[in-house]
Amino acid sequence: MRKKIGKERRKFIRLKAHHLLRYRVVNSEEAPRLLSFARNVSAGGVLFYADKEISPGSLVELEISFPEHPKPIKAVARVIRTVPLETIGGFEMGAEFINIDEADRKFVDEKIKLAYEQKEKKGGGAMKALSVIALVCGVITAIVAVISRFFVALPIAPMSWIGLTQTCLLFSIAFGILALKK
């Protein structure tokens, strides 16, 4: 699944999910396979955590575990970027696959596509429900504003109408915040 937006240089959409990962720097003296995790993955590469810095341009052998895949996906990747993680220590490594089985690449691509489709379906239903709630609150707020003008003479009525109006406005604000997060 290819995607290019604005100045985005990635060729593939990334799935933000943690996956168990083993890596080993190629051509290093008997380097052991180290256990780590991938922070996100795409059909074209992976972002993973490393205790020690690996120089950009270095090759790493990767084994990435996916719960739905019978065996780890094996690939050789070139480190593209290294970012020190000052807060927790270690490094964030961005690597591009240069050798991966085409069936494995297709599996990763299909998994990402499925995850995005499910996310859109879930989000769509919730957003429709929130839209209806916001619409109802807006209508109630408008009705309350009109009706409250007639009850100005009653000492207790305006206060309860004001409370109801504030509640409806809070729902509308909450919906706006949720809509912005999407």
N, C-alpha and C positions, 0 to 999 in steps of 0.2 A: 504494500500500500504506500504509494509515493505521495508526498505532500511538500509543497513549497509555498510559503506565505511570506510576502514582503522580503526582508533581508535574510530570512531563515535559510540556512545552508544545508540542513538535513534533507536527505532524500526520502526518509521513511518516518512515519509517525512512531513516537515512543510510547511505551506503556509504562506508566509510573507504578511499579509494584516491586516488592523486594523478592528476590530469588536467591537461593543458596548457590554459591559459585565457588569453584576451585580454579586457581590460576597458577601458572608457572612461567617465569620469564624464559624465553627461548635463548639458547646459546649462553646461558650463564652456567658456571661451574656447578654441576649437579644440584641445581636449584630444586628444592622440594615443592610439591604442590601445596599452596597455601589456601586455607579456607577463608572465605569472605562472603560478601553479598552484593548482588547487583541492585542498584537503586532504580534504574529503568533500563529497558531493553527495546530494541527494534530489530527489524529484519536486516538492518545494515550495521548495527553496532550495539555497544553496551556502555553504561556508566556504572562503575563499580568502586568499591572502597578497597584501599590497600594500606597496610601498615607503613610500608616504606615507599619512597618515591621511585617511580619507574620513568626513565627518560622518554620524552616524546620521540617517536620513531622506533622504539623498541617493540619487538614482537612478543606476544604472550599467548600461551595455550590456555584455553578456557574450557571449563565444563560447567554449563549452566543447568540447574535443575528446574523443571517445571512440573507441578503436581500432576498435570494431565498427560505428561509424556512418559513413556515407559523407561527411558534411560536419559541421562544428562545429554544435553546438546553440546557437541564438541565443535570448537572453532579455533582458528588462529586469527588473532586480531593485532592491528598496529595501534599503539598508543598515540593518540592525537593530541591530547592535552592532559595536564596534571595540575590540580588545584589543591594547595595545602589547606587542611581543615584545622584551623587554629583552635577552635573551641573544643573539639573532641580529639584532636591529634589525627595523624594519618593523612591520607591523600584521596582525593576524588579523581578517578582515572576515566577519561573518555577514550574509548577504543573503537576502531572501525574493523568490522570483519573483513579479512582478506581471503580466508579459506574456511568455508562452511558448506556442509552438505546442502544441496538445493532443497531436499525434502525438509530438512530442519529449518531452513530459511522460510520456506512456505508455511510450516507449522507456526512459527513465531508471527509471521505476517497475518495468518488467519486468526490466531489467538487475539492479536491486537484489534483486528477488525471486529471480531465478535464482542470484545470488551467495550469498544466504542459504541457499537449498536445497542448493547444492553444498557449502557449509560444513558444514551439518548432516549430509549424507551422509558426507563425509570424516571429520568428528569422531565420528560414530556408530560407524564401523568401528574406528577407533583406540581409542575408549573401550571397546568390547566386548573388544578384544584385551587392553587394559590391565586390564580387570576380571577376565578369565580368569587373567592372570599374577598379579594380586594374590591371587586366590582360591587358586591353586596354592601361592603363597608362604605364605599363611596356613596352609594345610593342612600343608605341609612343616614350617613352624615349629612347629606343634602336635605333629606326629609326632616331630620332633627333640627337643623338650622332654621328651616322654614317654620316648623311647629313651635319651636322655642320662642319665637317672636310673639306668638299668641298667648304664651303662658308667663310672660314677664311679670304680670300682676301677682301671681302666686309665689310666695316666698320660698317654698321648698322645691317646686317643680324645676326652675331653671338649673339648680344644682345637679339634680339627677340627669337632666338632659345634657348638661356640660360633661358630666362623667361618661355618659354613653358616647357622646361625640368624641371625647378624648380616647376612649377605648377603640372606637372605629378608626380613628386617625393612627393610633399605634399599630393596629393590624395593617393598615395601608403602608406605614413606614417599614414594618417588618417584611412585608411582601417585597417592597422596593429593594431592601437590602439583600434578600434571598435572590431576587431576580438579577441583581448586579453580580452576585457571586457566580451565577451560572454563566 
